[in-house]
Amino acid sequence: MQDPKIEYRPLTPEEEARRRKRSVAIALALGAMVLLFFVLTIAKLGPQVLSRPL
């Protein structure tokens, strides 16, 4: 629960831009990490994993 006495000031345009850039950087890093894990998993399973019988 939040304290009702706390008041937040609005962000300046510069702070909003920095927050947006930071969010984009985090999203790109997360996406790169997911892609890296996917590629490493496929490489570890071997090339025949895609041509196995279902």
C-alpha distance matrix in Angstrom:
0.0 3.7 6.7 9.0 11.9 11.7 14.3 15.6 19.3 21.0 22.8 26.5 28.8 29.7 26.1 25.7 29.0 28.1 24.8 26.9 29.6 27.3 25.8 29.4 30.5 27.8 28.7 32.4 32.0 30.1 32.9 35.6 34.2 34.1 37.7 38.8 37.6 39.3 42.6 42.6 42.1 44.9 47.1 46.5 47.4 50.6 52.3 53.5 50.1 50.3 53.8 53.3 54.4 51.8
3.7 0.0 3.7 6.1 8.6 8.0 10.6 12.0 15.8 17.8 19.7 23.4 25.9 26.8 23.4 23.1 26.6 25.8 22.8 25.1 27.9 25.7 24.6 28.2 29.4 27.0 28.2 31.8 31.5 30.1 32.8 35.5 34.4 34.6 38.0 39.2 38.3 40.1 43.2 43.3 43.1 45.9 47.9 47.6 48.6 51.7 53.4 54.7 51.4 51.5 55.1 54.9 56.0 53.5
6.7 3.7 0.0 3.8 5.4 5.9 9.3 11.6 15.3 17.9 20.2 23.7 26.6 27.5 24.2 24.4 27.9 27.1 24.4 27.1 29.8 27.7 26.9 30.6 31.7 29.6 31.0 34.5 34.2 33.0 35.9 38.4 37.3 37.8 41.1 42.2 41.5 43.4 46.3 46.5 46.4 49.2 51.1 50.8 52.0 55.0 56.7 58.2 54.9 55.1 58.7 58.5 59.7 57.2
9.0 6.1 3.8 0.0 3.8 5.6 7.9 10.9 14.3 16.8 19.6 23.0 25.9 27.3 24.3 24.2 28.0 27.6 25.1 27.5 30.4 28.8 27.9 31.5 33.0 31.1 32.3 35.8 35.9 34.8 37.4 40.0 39.3 39.6 42.9 44.2 43.6 45.3 48.3 48.7 48.6 51.2 53.3 53.1 54.2 57.1 58.7 60.1 56.8 56.8 60.4 60.3 61.4 58.8
11.9 8.6 5.4 3.8 0.0 3.8 6.4 9.9 12.9 16.0 18.8 21.9 25.2 26.4 23.5 24.0 27.7 27.2 25.1 27.8 30.6 29.0 28.6 32.2 33.4 31.9 33.4 36.8 36.7 36.0 38.7 41.1 40.5 41.1 44.3 45.4 45.1 47.0 49.8 50.1 50.3 53.0 54.8 54.7 56.0 58.9 60.4 62.1 58.9 58.9 62.5 62.5 63.9 61.4
11.7 8.0 5.9 5.6 3.8 0.0 3.8 6.6 9.9 13.0 15.5 18.7 21.9 22.9 19.9 20.5 24.1 23.5 21.3 24.2 26.9 25.2 25.0 28.6 29.7 28.3 29.9 33.2 33.2 32.6 35.3 37.7 37.1 37.9 41.0 42.1 41.9 43.8 46.5 46.9 47.2 49.9 51.7 51.7 53.1 55.8 57.4 59.1 56.0 56.0 59.7 59.8 61.3 59.0
14.3 10.6 9.3 7.9 6.4 3.8 0.0 3.8 6.6 9.7 12.6 15.6 18.9 20.2 17.5 18.0 21.7 21.5 19.6 22.3 25.1 24.0 23.8 27.3 28.7 27.6 29.1 32.3 32.6 32.3 34.8 37.2 37.0 37.8 40.7 42.0 42.0 43.8 46.4 47.0 47.5 50.0 51.8 52.1 53.4 56.1 57.4 59.2 56.2 55.9 59.6 60.0 61.5 59.2
15.6 12.0 11.6 10.9 9.9 6.6 3.8 0.0 3.7 6.5 8.9 12.2 15.4 16.6 13.8 14.2 18.0 17.8 15.9 18.6 21.4 20.4 20.3 23.7 25.1 24.3 25.8 28.9 29.4 29.2 31.6 34.0 34.0 34.9 37.6 38.9 39.2 41.0 43.4 44.2 44.8 47.2 48.9 49.4 50.8 53.3 54.5 56.5 53.5 53.2 56.9 57.4 59.0 56.9
19.3 15.8 15.3 14.3 12.9 9.9 6.6 3.7 0.0 3.8 6.4 9.1 12.5 13.9 11.6 12.4 16.0 16.2 15.1 17.6 20.3 19.8 20.2 23.3 24.7 24.5 26.0 28.8 29.5 29.8 32.0 34.2 34.6 35.7 38.1 39.5 40.1 41.8 44.1 45.0 45.9 48.1 49.7 50.4 52.0 54.2 55.2 57.4 54.6 54.1 57.8 58.6 60.3 58.2
21.0 17.8 17.9 16.8 16.0 13.0 9.7 6.5 3.8 0.0 3.8 6.5 9.4 11.5 9.6 9.5 13.2 14.1 13.0 15.0 17.9 18.0 18.1 20.9 22.7 22.8 24.0 26.7 27.8 28.2 30.1 32.3 33.1 34.0 36.2 37.8 38.7 40.1 42.3 43.5 44.4 46.4 48.0 49.0 50.5 52.6 53.4 55.6 52.8 52.1 55.8 56.7 58.4 56.4
22.8 19.7 20.2 19.6 18.8 15.5 12.6 8.9 6.4 3.8 0.0 3.8 6.5 7.9 5.8 6.1 9.7 10.4 9.7 11.9 14.4 14.7 15.3 17.9 19.5 20.0 21.4 23.7 24.9 25.6 27.4 29.4 30.4 31.6 33.6 35.1 36.2 37.7 39.6 40.8 42.0 43.9 45.4 46.5 48.1 50.1 50.8 53.2 50.6 49.8 53.5 54.6 56.5 54.7
26.5 23.4 23.7 23.0 21.9 18.7 15.6 12.2 9.1 6.5 3.8 0.0 3.8 5.3 5.2 6.2 8.7 9.9 10.6 12.3 14.3 15.3 16.5 18.4 20.0 21.1 22.5 24.4 25.8 26.9 28.6 30.3 31.6 33.0 34.6 36.1 37.5 39.0 40.6 42.0 43.4 45.2 46.5 47.8 49.5 51.2 51.8 54.4 51.9 51.1 54.8 56.1 58.0 56.4
28.8 25.9 26.6 25.9 25.2 21.9 18.9 15.4 12.5 9.4 6.5 3.8 0.0 3.8 5.5 5.0 6.2 8.6 9.8 10.4 12.3 14.2 15.2 16.5 18.3 19.9 21.0 22.5 24.3 25.6 26.8 28.5 30.2 31.5 32.8 34.4 36.2 37.4 38.8 40.4 42.0 43.4 44.7 46.3 48.0 49.5 49.9 52.4 50.1 49.0 52.7 54.2 56.2 54.6
29.7 26.8 27.5 27.3 26.4 22.9 20.2 16.6 13.9 11.5 7.9 5.3 3.8 0.0 3.8 5.4 5.1 6.3 8.6 9.9 10.6 12.3 14.2 15.4 16.5 18.4 20.0 21.2 22.6 24.4 25.8 27.0 28.6 30.4 31.6 32.9 34.7 36.2 37.4 38.9 40.6 42.2 43.2 44.8 46.7 48.1 48.6 51.4 49.2 48.3 52.0 53.5 55.7 54.4
26.1 23.4 24.2 24.3 23.5 19.9 17.5 13.8 11.6 9.6 5.8 5.2 5.5 3.8 0.0 3.8 5.4 5.1 6.1 8.5 9.9 10.4 12.2 14.2 15.2 16.4 18.2 19.9 21.0 22.4 24.2 25.6 26.9 28.5 30.2 31.3 32.9 34.6 36.0 37.2 38.8 40.7 41.8 43.1 45.0 46.7 47.4 50.0 47.6 47.0 50.7 52.0 54.2 52.7
25.7 23.1 24.4 24.2 24.0 20.5 18.0 14.2 12.4 9.5 6.1 6.2 5.0 5.4 3.8 0.0 3.8 5.5 5.1 6.1 8.6 9.8 10.4 12.3 14.2 15.3 16.4 18.3 19.9 21.0 22.4 24.2 25.7 26.9 28.5 30.1 31.6 32.9 34.5 36.0 37.4 39.0 40.4 41.8 43.5 45.1 45.7 48.2 45.7 44.8 48.5 49.9 51.8 50.3
29.0 26.6 27.9 28.0 27.7 24.1 21.7 18.0 16.0 13.2 9.7 8.7 6.2 5.1 5.4 3.8 0.0 3.8 5.4 5.0 6.2 8.5 9.8 10.6 12.3 14.2 15.3 16.5 18.3 19.9 21.0 22.5 24.3 25.8 26.9 28.4 30.3 31.6 32.8 34.5 36.1 37.5 38.7 40.4 42.1 43.5 43.9 46.6 44.3 43.3 47.0 48.6 50.7 49.4
28.1 25.8 27.1 27.6 27.2 23.5 21.5 17.8 16.2 14.1 10.4 9.9 8.6 6.3 5.1 5.5 3.8 0.0 3.8 5.4 5.1 6.1 8.5 9.9 10.5 12.2 14.2 15.3 16.4 18.3 19.9 21.0 22.5 24.3 25.7 26.8 28.6 30.2 31.5 32.7 34.5 36.2 37.2 38.6 40.6 42.1 42.7 45.5 43.3 42.6 46.4 47.8 50.1 48.9
24.8 22.8 24.4 25.1 25.1 21.3 19.6 15.9 15.1 13.0 9.7 10.6 9.8 8.6 6.1 5.1 5.4 3.8 0.0 3.8 5.5 5.1 6.1 8.6 9.9 10.5 12.2 14.2 15.3 16.4 18.2 19.9 21.0 22.5 24.3 25.6 27.0 28.6 30.2 31.4 32.9 34.7 36.0 37.2 39.0 40.8 41.5 44.1 41.6 41.0 44.7 46.0 48.1 46.7
26.9 25.1 27.1 27.5 27.8 24.2 22.3 18.6 17.6 15.0 11.9 12.3 10.4 9.9 8.5 6.1 5.0 5.4 3.8 0.0 3.8 5.4 5.1 6.2 8.6 9.9 10.5 12.3 14.2 15.3 16.4 18.3 20.0 21.1 22.5 24.2 25.8 27.0 28.5 30.2 31.6 33.1 34.5 36.0 37.6 39.2 39.6 42.1 39.7 38.8 42.5 43.9 46.0 44.6
29.6 27.9 29.8 30.4 30.6 26.9 25.1 21.4 20.3 17.9 14.4 14.3 12.3 10.6 9.9 8.6 6.2 5.1 5.5 3.8 0.0 3.8 5.4 5.1 6.1 8.6 9.9 10.5 12.2 14.2 15.3 16.4 18.3 20.0 21.0 22.3 24.3 25.7 26.8 28.4 30.2 31.6 32.6 34.3 36.2 37.5 38.0 40.7 38.6 37.8 41.5 43.1 45.4 44.2
27.3 25.7 27.7 28.8 29.0 25.2 24.0 20.4 19.8 18.0 14.7 15.3 14.2 12.3 10.4 9.8 8.5 6.1 5.1 5.4 3.8 0.0 3.8 5.5 5.1 6.2 8.6 9.9 10.5 12.3 14.2 15.3 16.5 18.4 19.9 20.9 22.6 24.4 25.7 26.8 28.5 30.4 31.4 32.7 34.7 36.3 37.1 39.8 37.5 37.0 40.8 42.1 44.5 43.3
25.8 24.6 26.9 27.9 28.6 25.0 23.8 20.3 20.2 18.1 15.3 16.5 15.2 14.2 12.2 10.4 9.8 8.5 6.1 5.1 5.4 3.8 0.0 3.8 5.4 5.1 6.1 8.6 9.9 10.5 12.2 14.2 15.3 16.5 18.3 19.8 21.1 22.6 24.3 25.7 27.0 28.7 30.1 31.4 33.1 34.8 35.6 38.0 35.5 34.9 38.7 39.9 42.0 40.6
29.4 28.2 30.6 31.5 32.2 28.6 27.3 23.7 23.3 20.9 17.9 18.4 16.5 15.4 14.2 12.3 10.6 9.9 8.6 6.2 5.1 5.5 3.8 0.0 3.8 5.5 5.0 6.1 8.6 9.8 10.4 12.2 14.2 15.3 16.4 18.1 19.9 21.0 22.4 24.1 25.6 27.0 28.3 30.0 31.6 33.1 33.4 36.0 33.8 32.9 36.6 38.1 40.4 39.1
30.5 29.4 31.7 33.0 33.4 29.7 28.7 25.1 24.7 22.7 19.5 20.0 18.3 16.5 15.2 14.2 12.3 10.5 9.9 8.6 6.1 5.1 5.4 3.8 0.0 3.8 5.5 5.2 6.1 8.6 9.9 10.5 12.3 14.3 15.3 16.3 18.4 19.9 21.0 22.3 24.2 25.8 26.7 28.3 30.3 31.6 32.3 35.1 33.0 32.5 36.2 37.7 40.2 39.3
27.8 27.0 29.6 31.1 31.9 28.3 27.6 24.3 24.5 22.8 20.0 21.1 19.9 18.4 16.4 15.3 14.2 12.2 10.5 9.9 8.6 6.2 5.1 5.5 3.8 0.0 3.8 5.5 5.1 6.1 8.5 9.8 10.5 12.3 14.2 15.2 16.5 18.3 19.9 20.9 22.5 24.4 25.6 26.7 28.6 30.4 31.3 33.9 31.6 31.3 35.1 36.2 38.7 37.5
28.7 28.2 31.0 32.3 33.4 29.9 29.1 25.8 26.0 24.0 21.4 22.5 21.0 20.0 18.2 16.4 15.3 14.2 12.2 10.5 9.9 8.6 6.1 5.0 5.5 3.8 0.0 3.8 5.5 5.1 6.1 8.6 9.9 10.6 12.2 14.1 15.4 16.5 18.3 19.9 21.1 22.7 24.2 25.6 27.1 28.8 29.5 31.9 29.4 28.8 32.6 33.8 36.0 34.8
32.4 31.8 34.5 35.8 36.8 33.2 32.3 28.9 28.8 26.7 23.7 24.4 22.5 21.2 19.9 18.3 16.5 15.3 14.2 12.3 10.5 9.9 8.6 6.1 5.2 5.5 3.8 0.0 3.8 5.4 5.0 6.1 8.5 9.9 10.4 12.1 14.2 15.2 16.3 18.1 19.8 21.1 22.3 24.0 25.7 27.0 27.5 30.2 28.1 27.4 31.1 32.7 35.2 34.3
32.0 31.5 34.2 35.9 36.7 33.2 32.6 29.4 29.5 27.8 24.9 25.8 24.3 22.6 21.0 19.9 18.3 16.4 15.3 14.2 12.2 10.5 9.9 8.6 6.1 5.1 5.5 3.8 0.0 3.8 5.4 5.1 6.2 8.7 9.9 10.4 12.3 14.2 15.3 16.3 18.2 20.0 20.8 22.2 24.3 25.8 26.7 29.5 27.4 27.2 31.0 32.3 35.0 34.2
30.1 30.1 33.0 34.8 36.0 32.6 32.3 29.2 29.8 28.2 25.6 26.9 25.6 24.4 22.4 21.0 19.9 18.3 16.4 15.3 14.2 12.3 10.5 9.8 8.6 6.1 5.1 5.4 3.8 0.0 3.8 5.4 5.1 6.2 8.6 9.8 10.6 12.4 14.3 15.3 16.5 18.5 19.9 20.9 22.6 24.5 25.6 28.0 25.6 25.4 29.3 30.3 32.7 31.7
32.9 32.8 35.9 37.4 38.7 35.3 34.8 31.6 32.0 30.1 27.4 28.6 26.8 25.8 24.2 22.4 21.0 19.9 18.2 16.4 15.3 14.2 12.2 10.4 9.9 8.5 6.1 5.0 5.4 3.8 0.0 3.8 5.4 5.1 6.2 8.6 9.9 10.6 12.3 14.2 15.3 16.6 18.3 19.9 21.2 22.8 23.4 25.8 23.5 22.9 26.7 28.0 30.4 29.4
35.6 35.5 38.4 40.0 41.1 37.7 37.2 34.0 34.2 32.3 29.4 30.3 28.5 27.0 25.6 24.2 22.5 21.0 19.9 18.3 16.4 15.3 14.2 12.2 10.5 9.8 8.6 6.1 5.1 5.4 3.8 0.0 3.8 5.5 5.1 6.0 8.6 9.8 10.5 12.1 14.1 15.4 16.3 18.1 19.9 21.2 21.8 24.7 22.7 22.4 26.1 27.6 30.4 29.9
34.2 34.4 37.3 39.3 40.5 37.1 37.0 34.0 34.6 33.1 30.4 31.6 30.2 28.6 26.9 25.7 24.3 22.5 21.0 20.0 18.3 16.5 15.3 14.2 12.3 10.5 9.9 8.5 6.2 5.1 5.4 3.8 0.0 3.8 5.4 5.0 6.2 8.6 9.9 10.4 12.1 14.3 15.2 16.2 18.3 20.0 21.3 24.0 21.8 22.0 25.8 26.8 29.6 29.0
34.1 34.6 37.8 39.6 41.1 37.9 37.8 34.9 35.7 34.0 31.6 33.0 31.5 30.4 28.5 26.9 25.8 24.3 22.5 21.1 20.0 18.4 16.5 15.3 14.3 12.3 10.6 9.9 8.7 6.2 5.1 5.5 3.8 0.0 3.8 5.4 5.2 6.2 8.7 9.9 10.5 12.4 14.2 15.3 16.6 18.5 19.6 21.9 19.4 19.3 23.2 24.1 26.6 25.8
37.7 38.0 41.1 42.9 44.3 41.0 40.7 37.6 38.1 36.2 33.6 34.6 32.8 31.6 30.2 28.5 26.9 25.7 24.3 22.5 21.0 19.9 18.3 16.4 15.3 14.2 12.2 10.4 9.9 8.6 6.2 5.1 5.4 3.8 0.0 3.8 5.5 5.0 6.2 8.6 9.8 10.7 12.2 14.1 15.4 16.7 17.3 19.9 17.8 17.4 21.1 22.6 25.3 24.9
38.8 39.2 42.2 44.2 45.4 42.1 42.0 38.9 39.5 37.8 35.1 36.1 34.4 32.9 31.3 30.1 28.4 26.8 25.6 24.2 22.3 20.9 19.8 18.1 16.3 15.2 14.1 12.1 10.4 9.8 8.6 6.0 5.0 5.4 3.8 0.0 3.8 5.4 5.2 6.1 8.5 10.0 10.4 12.1 14.2 15.5 16.6 19.5 17.7 18.0 21.7 23.0 26.1 26.0
37.6 38.3 41.5 43.6 45.1 41.9 42.0 39.2 40.1 38.7 36.2 37.5 36.2 34.7 32.9 31.6 30.3 28.6 27.0 25.8 24.3 22.6 21.1 19.9 18.4 16.5 15.4 14.2 12.3 10.6 9.9 8.6 6.2 5.2 5.5 3.8 0.0 3.8 5.5 5.1 6.0 8.6 9.8 10.3 12.2 14.2 15.9 18.3 16.1 16.9 20.6 21.3 24.2 23.9
39.3 40.1 43.4 45.3 47.0 43.8 43.8 41.0 41.8 40.1 37.7 39.0 37.4 36.2 34.6 32.9 31.6 30.2 28.6 27.0 25.7 24.4 22.6 21.0 19.9 18.3 16.5 15.2 14.2 12.4 10.6 9.8 8.6 6.2 5.0 5.4 3.8 0.0 3.8 5.5 5.1 6.3 8.6 9.9 10.7 12.5 13.5 15.7 13.3 13.5 17.3 18.3 21.1 20.7
42.6 43.2 46.3 48.3 49.8 46.5 46.4 43.4 44.1 42.3 39.6 40.6 38.8 37.4 36.0 34.5 32.8 31.5 30.2 28.5 26.8 25.7 24.3 22.4 21.0 19.9 18.3 16.3 15.3 14.3 12.3 10.5 9.9 8.7 6.2 5.2 5.5 3.8 0.0 3.8 5.4 5.2 6.1 8.6 10.0 10.7 11.5 14.4 12.8 13.0 16.6 18.1 21.3 21.6
42.6 43.3 46.5 48.7 50.1 46.9 47.0 44.2 45.0 43.5 40.8 42.0 40.4 38.9 37.2 36.0 34.5 32.7 31.4 30.2 28.4 26.8 25.7 24.1 22.3 20.9 19.9 18.1 16.3 15.3 14.2 12.1 10.4 9.9 8.6 6.1 5.1 5.5 3.8 0.0 3.8 5.5 5.0 6.0 8.6 9.9 11.8 14.6 13.1 14.4 17.8 18.6 22.0 22.5
42.1 43.1 46.4 48.6 50.3 47.2 47.5 44.8 45.9 44.4 42.0 43.4 42.0 40.6 38.8 37.4 36.1 34.5 32.9 31.6 30.2 28.5 27.0 25.6 24.2 22.5 21.1 19.8 18.2 16.5 15.3 14.1 12.1 10.5 9.8 8.5 6.0 5.1 5.4 3.8 0.0 3.8 5.4 5.1 6.2 8.7 10.9 12.8 10.6 12.2 15.6 16.0 19.1 19.2
44.9 45.9 49.2 51.2 53.0 49.9 50.0 47.2 48.1 46.4 43.9 45.2 43.4 42.2 40.7 39.0 37.5 36.2 34.7 33.1 31.6 30.4 28.7 27.0 25.8 24.4 22.7 21.1 20.0 18.5 16.6 15.4 14.3 12.4 10.7 10.0 8.6 6.3 5.2 5.5 3.8 0.0 3.8 5.5 5.2 6.3 7.5 9.7 7.8 8.9 12.4 13.3 16.6 17.2
47.1 47.9 51.1 53.3 54.8 51.7 51.8 48.9 49.7 48.0 45.4 46.5 44.7 43.2 41.8 40.4 38.7 37.2 36.0 34.5 32.6 31.4 30.1 28.3 26.7 25.6 24.2 22.3 20.8 19.9 18.3 16.3 15.2 14.2 12.2 10.4 9.8 8.6 6.1 5.0 5.4 3.8 0.0 3.8 5.5 5.2 7.1 10.1 9.5 11.1 13.9 15.0 18.7 19.8
46.5 47.6 50.8 53.1 54.7 51.7 52.1 49.4 50.4 49.0 46.5 47.8 46.3 44.8 43.1 41.8 40.4 38.6 37.2 36.0 34.3 32.7 31.4 30.0 28.3 26.7 25.6 24.0 22.2 20.9 19.9 18.1 16.2 15.3 14.1 12.1 10.3 9.9 8.6 6.0 5.1 5.5 3.8 0.0 3.8 5.4 8.7 10.8 9.8 12.4 15.0 15.2 18.7 19.7
47.4 48.6 52.0 54.2 56.0 53.1 53.4 50.8 52.0 50.5 48.1 49.5 48.0 46.7 45.0 43.5 42.1 40.6 39.0 37.6 36.2 34.7 33.1 31.6 30.3 28.6 27.1 25.7 24.3 22.6 21.2 19.9 18.3 16.6 15.4 14.2 12.2 10.7 10.0 8.6 6.2 5.2 5.5 3.8 0.0 3.8 7.0 7.9 6.3 9.4 11.8 11.5 14.9 16.0
50.6 51.7 55.0 57.1 58.9 55.8 56.1 53.3 54.2 52.6 50.1 51.2 49.5 48.1 46.7 45.1 43.5 42.1 40.8 39.2 37.5 36.3 34.8 33.1 31.6 30.4 28.8 27.0 25.8 24.5 22.8 21.2 20.0 18.5 16.7 15.5 14.2 12.5 10.7 9.9 8.7 6.3 5.2 5.4 3.8 0.0 3.8 5.6 6.0 8.6 10.3 10.9 14.7 16.5
52.3 53.4 56.7 58.7 60.4 57.4 57.4 54.5 55.2 53.4 50.8 51.8 49.9 48.6 47.4 45.7 43.9 42.7 41.5 39.6 38.0 37.1 35.6 33.4 32.3 31.3 29.5 27.5 26.7 25.6 23.4 21.8 21.3 19.6 17.3 16.6 15.9 13.5 11.5 11.8 10.9 7.5 7.1 8.7 7.0 3.8 0.0 3.8 5.6 6.6 8.0 9.8 13.5 15.7
53.5 54.7 58.2 60.1 62.1 59.1 59.2 56.5 57.4 55.6 53.2 54.4 52.4 51.4 50.0 48.2 46.6 45.5 44.1 42.1 40.7 39.8 38.0 36.0 35.1 33.9 31.9 30.2 29.5 28.0 25.8 24.7 24.0 21.9 19.9 19.5 18.3 15.7 14.4 14.6 12.8 9.7 10.1 10.8 7.9 5.6 3.8 0.0 3.8 5.4 5.3 6.3 10.0 12.6
50.1 51.4 54.9 56.8 58.9 56.0 56.2 53.5 54.6 52.8 50.6 51.9 50.1 49.2 47.6 45.7 44.3 43.3 41.6 39.7 38.6 37.5 35.5 33.8 33.0 31.6 29.4 28.1 27.4 25.6 23.5 22.7 21.8 19.4 17.8 17.7 16.1 13.3 12.8 13.1 10.6 7.8 9.5 9.8 6.3 6.0 5.6 3.8 0.0 3.8 5.6 5.6 9.2 10.6
50.3 51.5 55.1 56.8 58.9 56.0 55.9 53.2 54.1 52.1 49.8 51.1 49.0 48.3 47.0 44.8 43.3 42.6 41.0 38.8 37.8 37.0 34.9 32.9 32.5 31.3 28.8 27.4 27.2 25.4 22.9 22.4 22.0 19.3 17.4 18.0 16.9 13.5 13.0 14.4 12.2 8.9 11.1 12.4 9.4 8.6 6.6 5.4 3.8 0.0 3.8 5.8 8.8 10.1
53.8 55.1 58.7 60.4 62.5 59.7 59.6 56.9 57.8 55.8 53.5 54.8 52.7 52.0 50.7 48.5 47.0 46.4 44.7 42.5 41.5 40.8 38.7 36.6 36.2 35.1 32.6 31.1 31.0 29.3 26.7 26.1 25.8 23.2 21.1 21.7 20.6 17.3 16.6 17.8 15.6 12.4 13.9 15.0 11.8 10.3 8.0 5.3 5.6 3.8 0.0 3.8 6.6 9.0
53.3 54.9 58.5 60.3 62.5 59.8 60.0 57.4 58.6 56.7 54.6 56.1 54.2 53.5 52.0 49.9 48.6 47.8 46.0 43.9 43.1 42.1 39.9 38.1 37.7 36.2 33.8 32.7 32.3 30.3 28.0 27.6 26.8 24.1 22.6 23.0 21.3 18.3 18.1 18.6 16.0 13.3 15.0 15.2 11.5 10.9 9.8 6.3 5.6 5.8 3.8 0.0 3.8 6.5
54.4 56.0 59.7 61.4 63.9 61.3 61.5 59.0 60.3 58.4 56.5 58.0 56.2 55.7 54.2 51.8 50.7 50.1 48.1 46.0 45.4 44.5 42.0 40.4 40.2 38.7 36.0 35.2 35.0 32.7 30.4 30.4 29.6 26.6 25.3 26.1 24.2 21.1 21.3 22.0 19.1 16.6 18.7 18.7 14.9 14.7 13.5 10.0 9.2 8.8 6.6 3.8 0.0 3.8
51.8 53.5 57.2 58.8 61.4 59.0 59.2 56.9 58.2 56.4 54.7 56.4 54.6 54.4 52.7 50.3 49.4 48.9 46.7 44.6 44.2 43.3 40.6 39.1 39.3 37.5 34.8 34.3 34.2 31.7 29.4 29.9 29.0 25.8 24.9 26.0 23.9 20.7 21.6 22.5 19.2 17.2 19.8 19.7 16.0 16.5 15.7 12.6 10.6 10.1 9.0 6.5 3.8 0.0
